[in-house]
Amino acid sequence: MSNKLNHSMSLASPDAKGISTKQKIALAVGLIGLFILVLSLFNNNFPNQGVFLAVSLGLITLGTVLFANDAYLTKLEGIKNDGVWFKSMSSRGILGWLTGVGLTAFYIVLYFYPEVLGMGTNGEANTGLIALFDPLSNLLSGRPASQWFVYGTLYTIAILAFGYKFILKYRHNRYQQLRTVSVMFFQLGFAFLIPEFMYVMNSDVPYYDLKNMWPLNYYNFDQYRIDAFIKTETIGLGLLALGILSIFVISPFLTYKYGKRWYCSWVCGCGGLAETAGDAFRQLSSKKVSAWKLERWLIHTVLVFSVVMTTAVVYTYLGYDPNKYWLTKNVFLISVAVFLTLVFAGVLLFKRKELGKDARYGAIGYFVVIVALIAMHFSGTTNEVFLIKAGTMRSAYGLYIGSIFSGVIGTGFYPILGNRAWCRFGCPMAAILGFQQRLFSKFRITTNGGQCISCGNCSTYCEMGIDVRSYAQKGENIVRSSCVGCGICSAVCPRGVLKLENDKLDGRINPNEILLGNDVNLMDYVNNK
């Protein structure tokens, strides 16, 4: 019998539950696989790199699978988020901080110091960790590995292994199983294998993750890529057309039908990693009003920057002579301005009430972009806009947003800020989809306030920092720009209060007004809902 005094008044034990013997063995197996990767950093010349790579990745995957099996298959189906605030890893404890520091250090080295990983320069052969991945890269595409191939492989393994763990954890919920299989499929096929096979078929085609679209792949309209698309003729022009159609046709249509969840929770690689490997940290997202205000300003600032940056980059390689360019600088700027004006005017005319105060913020963003376009017209030269080189703007965006924000902070800070910090505060794609979802999507999360017991599970595990409980208590539909439709709030609700639905647009946004006396015909009011 333990002599430890327990001062807690809780019926549940306040101490973290220890891991079982099987889980310890699983951790040991995974750590052995990870140790092989660490050894390769020190330029150990493994006799057969392909075998050691297979053993390493296999042990990491096997360890994750064995751990998940013992953690969830030994329990009944149902909610398994118990104890997260008592574990050092998932409650910003020592293990959480060490993991965050380790992930951040890896991303810094990956993005800015690839030679530390063994990346060969000036035609030299790879060494270290990257050399260990050469056999797999040669097998898939016939070329040596790069730091991005190493990253893509580890990224894919993480989504597959932790995706299996996620499926077991939420095996009582079919929606969670389907969307997890979906992100695993799109990551393995569209993000990892297909680009490698495309290189084998035509090495002149630029790298293309078929599921990515602007502004997430902010580099897609750089001049070198446009030149490569044109050079490769049918294939390249087809990919370019697909990229443009995705922005203006495919994405808006799917968002109208299903909300932003079709991409953020079913397709996107960033979201896929957040949902699988980052699942243990979803409760760490801040629910403060100050965080929500920062989110709205920050994510839309990044979107405005991406619009201006992309417009500037395209502008620099166009010309003025209509006999040489079917799309001239002036026509391009006017087209962008007209399109944005039409969108802005349409929103103010038809959706102003739904946006509320956000309409003012949208007006500010619109004003900034239009002023930027005017400045571009009067200050632009062949290589400069706003008296600043467009390439410099592009490089700054790629460094601070594409690398530091999305990678170093977005993923490295999982154990500190939660698993969707990038999606919530910085992703311009999420901003566009959220704007569309708020305005014209059929998607909403319906609530049954009469069944809500205010347990708070839904708010606690909302990775986007939404106070779901406040909506549930009022029986109000949840229609938020930031909601990615992951459905975890519904999965962890013990009363079935929350339901993900697609329905007609009328009555989608239904704040519960206070009804006094005979101010309203109650039956008409209910029927209109």
C-alpha positions in Angstrom: 0.0 0.0 0.0 1.4 3.4 -1.0 2.2 5.9 1.9 1.9 8.9 -0.5 -0.5 11.5 0.7 -3.1 12.5 -1.9 -4.5 16.0 -1.2 -6.7 16.0 -4.3 -10.5 16.1 -3.8 -11.0 14.6 -7.3 -12.6 11.2 -7.8 -10.1 10.7 -10.6 -6.4 10.2 -9.8 -4.4 13.4 -10.3 -1.3 11.4 -11.0 -0.2 10.5 -14.6 -1.0 6.9 -15.4 2.2 4.9 -16.0 2.9 3.1 -19.2 2.6 -0.7 -19.4 5.4 -3.2 -20.0 4.2 -3.7 -23.6 4.3 0.1 -24.2 7.8 0.3 -22.8 8.9 -2.4 -25.2 7.2 -0.5 -28.0 9.0 2.7 -27.0 12.3 0.9 -27.0 11.7 -0.6 -30.5 10.9 2.9 -31.8 13.9 4.5 -30.1 16.2 1.9 -31.6 15.0 2.9 -35.1 15.4 6.6 -34.2 18.9 5.8 -32.9 20.0 4.5 -36.3 19.0 7.8 -37.9 20.9 9.7 -35.2 24.0 7.5 -35.8 23.9 8.3 -39.5 24.3 12.0 -38.7 27.8 11.3 -37.5 28.8 9.9 -40.9 28.8 6.3 -39.9 29.4 4.3 -43.1 26.7 1.6 -42.9 27.6 -1.4 -45.1 24.2 -1.5 -46.7 22.3 1.8 -46.4 19.1 0.5 -47.9 18.8 -2.2 -45.3 19.6 0.1 -42.4 17.1 2.7 -43.7 14.4 0.0 -44.0 15.2 -1.3 -40.5 15.2 2.2 -39.0 11.9 3.3 -40.5 10.4 -0.1 -39.9 11.3 -0.1 -36.2 9.9 3.4 -35.8 6.6 2.4 -37.4 6.5 -0.9 -35.6 7.1 0.8 -32.2 4.2 3.3 -32.9 1.9 0.5 -33.9 2.7 -1.7 -30.9 2.2 1.3 -28.5 -1.1 2.2 -30.1 -2.4 -1.4 -29.9 -1.7 -1.7 -26.2 -3.0 1.8 -25.5 -6.4 1.5 -27.2 -7.2 -2.1 -28.2 -7.1 -3.1 -24.5 -9.9 -0.7 -23.8 -13.5 -0.4 -24.9 -14.4 1.9 -27.8 -15.1 5.5 -26.8 -13.5 8.7 -25.7 -9.8 8.2 -24.8 -8.6 11.7 -24.0 -8.4 11.0 -20.3 -5.3 12.1 -18.4 -3.8 14.5 -20.9 -3.3 17.3 -18.4 -1.4 14.9 -16.1 1.2 13.9 -18.6 4.4 15.8 -19.0 4.3 15.4 -22.8 0.8 16.8 -23.4 0.6 19.4 -20.7 3.7 21.6 -21.4 5.8 19.6 -19.0 9.5 18.9 -19.2 9.0 16.2 -21.9 6.8 18.5 -23.9 9.3 21.3 -23.8 12.2 19.0 -24.7 10.2 17.6 -27.6 9.4 21.1 -28.8 13.0 22.2 -28.6 14.1 19.0 -30.5 11.5 19.5 -33.2 12.4 23.2 -33.6 16.1 22.4 -33.8 15.5 19.8 -36.5 13.5 22.3 -38.6 16.1 25.0 -38.2 18.8 22.6 -39.4 16.6 21.3 -42.2 15.7 24.7 -43.6 18.9 26.6 -43.0 21.8 24.2 -42.4 21.2 21.1 -44.6 24.9 20.4 -44.8 24.7 19.4 -41.1 22.4 16.5 -42.3 25.0 15.6 -44.9 23.6 17.4 -48.0 26.2 17.3 -50.8 27.2 20.6 -52.3 28.9 21.5 -55.6 28.3 18.0 -57.0 29.7 16.2 -54.0 28.0 13.0 -52.8 25.7 13.1 -49.9 26.9 12.0 -46.5 25.3 11.4 -43.1 21.6 11.2 -42.7 20.8 12.3 -46.2 23.1 9.6 -47.7 21.1 7.0 -45.7 18.0 7.9 -47.8 19.9 7.8 -51.2 18.8 4.2 -51.9 15.1 5.0 -51.5 15.4 8.1 -53.6 17.2 6.3 -56.3 14.6 3.6 -56.3 11.7 6.0 -56.7 13.2 8.7 -59.0 16.7 7.6 -59.9 18.4 10.6 -58.2 20.2 11.1 -54.9 18.2 12.2 -51.9 17.9 15.8 -50.8 17.0 17.3 -47.4 13.4 17.7 -48.8 13.2 14.0 -49.7 14.4 13.1 -46.2 11.8 15.4 -44.8 9.1 14.2 -47.1 9.8 10.5 -46.2 9.8 11.2 -42.4 6.7 13.3 -42.8 4.9 10.6 -44.6 6.0 7.9 -42.1 4.7 10.1 -39.3 1.3 10.6 -40.8 0.9 6.9 -41.6 2.1 5.6 -38.2 0.3 8.1 -36.1 -2.7 7.9 -38.4 -3.0 4.3 -37.4 -2.8 5.3 -33.8 -5.5 8.0 -34.4 -7.8 5.4 -36.1 -7.6 3.1 -33.1 -8.1 6.0 -30.6 -11.3 7.1 -32.4 -12.4 3.8 -33.8 -15.9 4.4 -32.3 -16.3 7.3 -34.8 -16.6 6.5 -38.5 -16.1 10.1 -39.6 -12.7 10.2 -37.9 -11.6 6.9 -39.5 -12.6 8.1 -43.0 -10.9 11.4 -42.9 -7.7 9.9 -41.4 -7.5 7.3 -44.1 -8.1 10.2 -46.6 -5.1 12.3 -45.3 -2.9 9.2 -45.2 -3.8 8.4 -48.8 -3.3 12.0 -50.1 0.0 12.3 -48.3 1.4 9.0 -49.5 0.2 9.2 -53.0 -0.2 12.9 -54.0 2.5 14.5 -51.9 5.2 11.8 -51.8 5.0 9.1 -54.5 3.4 10.9 -57.5 5.9 13.8 -57.6 8.8 11.3 -57.6 7.2 9.3 -60.4 6.5 12.5 -62.4 10.2 13.3 -62.2 11.0 9.9 -63.8 8.5 10.4 -66.6 9.6 14.0 -67.3 12.4 15.6 -65.3 11.7 19.0 -66.8 8.3 19.3 -65.0 8.7 21.3 -61.8 8.0 19.5 -58.6 4.2 19.5 -58.2 2.2 18.3 -55.2 -1.1 17.8 -56.9 -3.2 18.5 -53.8 -1.5 21.8 -53.1 -2.8 25.1 -54.5 -2.0 28.8 -54.2 -1.4 30.5 -51.8 -0.2 27.4 -50.0 2.2 26.7 -52.8 3.1 30.4 -53.1 6.0 29.5 -55.5 3.8 28.1 -58.2 3.7 31.3 -60.2 7.4 32.1 -60.0 8.9 32.8 -63.4 11.1 29.7 -63.5 8.1 27.5 -62.9 6.0 29.2 -65.5 8.8 28.9 -68.0 9.1 25.2 -67.2 5.4 24.6 -67.5 5.4 26.3 -71.0 8.5 24.3 -72.0 7.0 20.9 -71.2 4.0 21.8 -73.3 0.9 19.5 -72.7 1.9 18.2 -69.2 3.1 21.5 -67.9 0.3 23.6 -69.3 -2.2 21.0 -67.9 -0.6 21.4 -64.4 -0.7 25.2 -64.7 -4.4 25.1 -65.8 -5.1 22.7 -62.9 -3.5 25.2 -60.5 -5.6 28.1 -61.8 -8.9 26.0 -61.8 -8.2 24.9 -58.3 -8.1 28.5 -57.1 -11.2 29.8 -58.9 -13.4 26.8 -59.5 -12.6 23.6 -57.7 -11.8 25.0 -54.3 -14.8 27.4 -54.0 -17.2 24.6 -55.2 -16.0 22.0 -52.7 -16.0 24.6 -49.9 -19.6 25.5 -50.8 -20.6 21.9 -50.6 -18.6 20.7 -47.6 -16.9 23.7 -45.9 -13.1 24.1 -45.6 -12.9 20.6 -44.0 -12.7 19.1 -47.5 -9.2 20.4 -47.6 -8.0 21.3 -44.1 -9.1 18.0 -42.6 -9.3 15.5 -45.5 -6.5 16.5 -47.9 -3.9 19.0 -46.6 -0.5 17.6 -45.5 -0.1 20.3 -42.8 -3.5 19.4 -41.4 -2.8 15.7 -41.8 0.4 15.9 -39.6 -1.5 18.1 -37.1 -4.3 15.6 -36.8 -2.2 12.5 -36.5 1.2 13.2 -35.0 -0.1 16.4 -33.3 -3.3 14.8 -31.8 -1.8 14.6 -28.3 -1.4 18.4 -28.2 -4.8 19.6 -29.5 -5.9 20.7 -26.1 -3.1 23.2 -25.8 -4.6 25.7 -28.2 -5.5 28.9 -26.5 -9.2 29.7 -26.0 -8.6 33.3 -24.9 -10.4 36.2 -26.6 -7.0 37.8 -27.1 -5.8 34.8 -29.0 -8.9 35.0 -31.3 -8.3 38.7 -32.0 -4.6 38.0 -32.8 -5.7 35.1 -35.0 -8.0 37.3 -37.1 -5.4 40.0 -37.7 -2.4 37.8 -38.2 -3.9 35.2 -40.6 -5.5 37.9 -42.8 -2.3 40.0 -42.8 -0.4 36.9 -44.2 -3.1 36.5 -46.8 -2.8 40.2 -47.9 1.0 39.8 -48.1 0.7 36.7 -50.2 -1.7 38.3 -52.6 0.5 41.4 -53.0 3.7 39.3 -53.2 2.3 36.9 -55.9 1.0 39.8 -57.9 4.3 41.6 -57.7 6.3 38.5 -58.8 4.0 37.8 -61.8 4.1 41.6 -62.7 7.9 41.6 -63.0 8.1 39.1 -65.8 5.3 40.5 -67.9 5.8 43.2 -70.5 4.1 46.3 -71.8 4.0 45.4 -75.5 0.7 43.6 -76.4 2.3 42.3 -79.6 4.7 40.2 -77.5 2.6 39.5 -74.4 -1.0 38.3 -74.5 -1.1 39.4 -70.8 0.6 42.8 -70.3 1.5 44.4 -67.0 -1.3 46.9 -67.2 -4.0 44.3 -68.1 -2.8 42.0 -65.3 -3.0 44.7 -62.7 -6.4 45.9 -63.9 -7.7 42.3 -63.9 -6.5 41.7 -60.3 -8.1 45.0 -59.2 -11.4 44.4 -60.9 -11.6 40.9 -59.6 -10.9 42.0 -56.0 -13.4 44.9 -56.4 -16.1 42.6 -57.6 -15.5 40.2 -54.7 -15.5 43.0 -52.1 -18.6 44.7 -53.6 -20.5 41.4 -53.7 -19.6 40.6 -50.1 -20.7 44.0 -48.8 -23.9 43.9 -50.9 -25.1 40.4 -50.1 -23.3 39.2 -46.9 -22.5 42.3 -44.9 -24.8 41.3 -42.0 -23.2 37.9 -41.7 -19.7 39.4 -41.5 -20.6 42.1 -39.0 -17.5 43.8 -37.7 -15.3 41.7 -39.9 -16.5 43.7 -42.9 -14.5 46.6 -41.6 -11.4 44.5 -41.4 -12.0 43.2 -44.9 -12.3 46.8 -46.1 -8.9 47.5 -44.6 -7.3 44.5 -46.4 -9.0 45.4 -49.6 -7.7 49.0 -49.3 -4.1 47.8 -48.7 -4.1 45.6 -51.7 -5.6 48.2 -54.1 -3.1 50.8 -52.9 -0.4 48.3 -53.4 -1.6 47.7 -57.0 -1.6 51.4 -57.7 1.9 51.8 -56.3 3.0 48.8 -58.4 1.7 50.5 -61.5 3.5 53.9 -60.9 6.7 52.6 -59.4 7.2 49.3 -61.2 10.1 48.6 -63.4 11.2 45.3 -64.9 12.5 43.9 -61.7 11.1 46.1 -58.9 7.8 47.1 -57.4 7.4 49.6 -54.6 11.1 50.3 -55.3 11.8 46.9 -53.8 12.8 43.9 -55.8 9.9 41.5 -56.2 12.4 38.6 -55.7 13.3 40.1 -52.3 9.6 40.1 -51.4 9.3 36.5 -52.6 12.4 35.5 -50.6 11.1 37.3 -47.5 7.8 35.5 -47.7 9.4 32.2 -48.3 11.7 32.6 -45.3 9.5 34.1 -42.7 6.1 32.6 -43.7 6.9 29.5 -45.7 9.8 28.3 -43.5 9.9 29.9 -40.1 6.2 30.3 -39.5 4.8 27.1 -41.1 7.7 24.8 -40.3 9.8 26.0 -37.3 6.9 27.4 -35.3 4.0 25.7 -36.9 5.3 22.2 -36.3 8.1 22.6 -33.9 5.8 24.3 -31.4 3.2 21.5 -31.3 3.9 20.7 -27.7 3.8 24.4 -26.7 1.1 26.1 -28.8 -1.0 23.1 -29.9 -1.1 21.3 -33.1 -2.8 23.9 -35.4 -0.8 27.1 -34.7 0.1 27.5 -38.3 -3.4 26.6 -39.6 -4.9 29.0 -37.1 -2.6 32.0 -37.2 -0.7 31.9 -40.4 -2.0 29.7 -43.3 -3.3 32.0 -46.1 -5.1 29.0 -47.7 -7.0 28.5 -44.4 -7.9 32.2 -44.5 -9.3 32.0 -48.0 -11.3 28.8 -47.3 -12.5 30.3 -44.0 -13.7 33.4 -45.8 -15.6 31.2 -48.3 -17.0 28.9 -45.5 -18.3 31.9 -43.5 -20.0 33.5 -46.5 -21.6 30.7 -48.6 -20.8 27.2 -47.4 -23.6 24.7 -46.7 -21.5 23.3 -43.8 -22.3 24.0 -40.2 -22.0 22.2 -36.8 -25.5 22.0 -35.3 -26.0 21.9 -31.5 -28.7 20.6 -29.2 -28.6 22.9 -26.2 -31.1 20.9 -24.3 -28.8 17.9 -24.1 -25.6 19.8 -23.2 -24.2 19.1 -19.7 -21.4 21.8 -20.0 -18.7 19.2 -19.5 -16.4 21.3 -21.7 -14.8 18.4 -23.6 -15.7 20.1 -26.9 -14.0 23.4 -26.1 -11.0 21.7 -24.5 -10.2 19.6 -27.5 -11.0 22.1 -30.2 -7.6 22.6 -31.9 -8.6 25.9 -33.4 -9.3 27.5 -30.0 -13.1 27.8 -30.5 -15.2 27.9 -27.3 -17.6 25.3 -28.7 -19.4 24.9 -25.3 -20.7 28.4 -25.5 -22.5 27.6 -28.7 -23.7 24.3 -27.5 -25.2 25.8 -24.3 -27.3 28.2 -26.4 -28.2 25.6 -29.1 -26.6 27.9 -31.7 -25.1 26.6 -35.0 -21.3 26.8 -35.2 -20.3 28.7 -38.3 -16.8 30.0 -37.8 -14.2 30.9 -40.4 -11.5 29.1 -38.4 -13.4 25.8 -37.9 -11.7 23.1 -40.0 -14.5 20.6 -39.5 -12.3 18.0 -37.8 -15.3 16.8 -35.9 -13.3 16.0 -32.7 -15.8 18.2 -30.7 -18.5 15.9 -31.8 -16.4 12.7 -31.2 -15.6 13.6 -27.6 -19.1 14.8 -26.7 -20.7 12.3 -24.2 -24.2 13.4 -25.0 -24.3 13.6 -28.8 -25.0 17.4 -28.7 -22.9 18.3 -31.7 -23.4 17.2 -35.3 -21.6 18.0 -38.5 -24.1 18.8 -41.3 -24.5 20.2 -44.8 -27.8 21.8 -45.4 -29.4 24.8 -47.1 -28.0 28.3 -46.5 -31.1 29.8 -45.0 -31.0 29.7 -41.2 -27.4 28.5 -41.2 -26.3 31.3 -38.9 -28.8 31.4 -36.0 -27.7 33.4 -33.0 -30.3 32.9 -30.2 -32.0 36.3 -29.7 -33.9 36.9 -26.5 -37.6 36.8 -27.2 -39.7 39.1 -25.1 -43.5 39.1 -24.8 -45.4 39.3 -28.1 -42.5 40.9 -30.1 -42.4 37.9 -32.4 -44.7 35.2 -33.7 -43.0 32.2 -32.0 -44.3 29.7 -34.6 -43.1 31.7 -37.5 -39.7 32.2 -35.8 -39.3 28.5 -35.2 -40.4 27.6 -38.7 -37.9 30.0 -40.3 -35.1 28.3 -38.4 
